[in-house]
């Protein structure tokens, strides 16, 4: 099983000259990466920790966000998550570079951390403080190399269709890992082009993702989220339980209230850490024989809940 080093913190790519050092300090930034052509200037100045960054081969990512668009079947607006999660899971050996302005810098940092990606975030002056605050929160989660929980094994053939199906599975909170074949520890294996998942169906990724969910069944899903279409959930293992990751893709603009979460398994103990809500507590917590459920009163950007027995 692929390991995720969740202690891997995103870095800040800053392309301004050393004269901007006071702005960095005021925002709470303690170290930066700089383009190679600016590194000597920062090194000579000797005022601030700076490392050179070669981004020529980095995979460029847009800032995570929510796009609201009219639904073709009704007058309502259905949110579309601009998530990079599937790219981070598909290319675990790559270095990523986010372009994220303002409060989006914090969301980009949280997404990279949540999915275990090695990433730099390039932002503007308005993004410095949000990024620094998120980085401080991520450091406080502690160091732990943990493995992802997966219900589904996905055989990735490298095609665009496979990428879009993975994208939709991330957005629908269908936990998967990329595999080369079937694995006995997984509840379902998906191979596009097989009898169960015909290649023709993959031409409509939404239909393919719906079929994946139907074959897995909601009852066997390790985690389910109720009350929001803009929150992506992940699960990773802990020595005596699991860690729940909740990422609000609308977090750069608005919080989510009253988020209900269901996790398979009985966990009597819990510990919550929520970015921007240090005093938050879980409500309506119940640990039954088959599943544990709770409500998070508000989710601003990113929250982590450690569940243990």
Buried (B, 14 or more C-beta within 10 A) or exposed (E): EEEBEBBBBBBBBBBBEBEBBEBBBEBEBEEBBBBEEBBEEBEEEEEBEBEBBEBEEBBEBEBBBBEEEEEEEEEEEEBBBBBBBBBBBBEBEBBBBBBBBBBBBBBBBBBBBBBBBBBBBBBEBEBBBBBBBBBEBBEEBEEBEBBBBBBBBBBBEEEEBBBBBBBBBBBBBBBBBBBEEEEEEBBBBBBBBEEBBEEEBBEBBEBBBBBBBEBBEEEEBBBBBEBBBBBBBBBBBBEEBBBBBBBBBBBBEEBBEEBBBBBBBBBEEBEBBBBBBEEBEBEEEEBEEEBBBBBBBBBBBBBBBBBBE
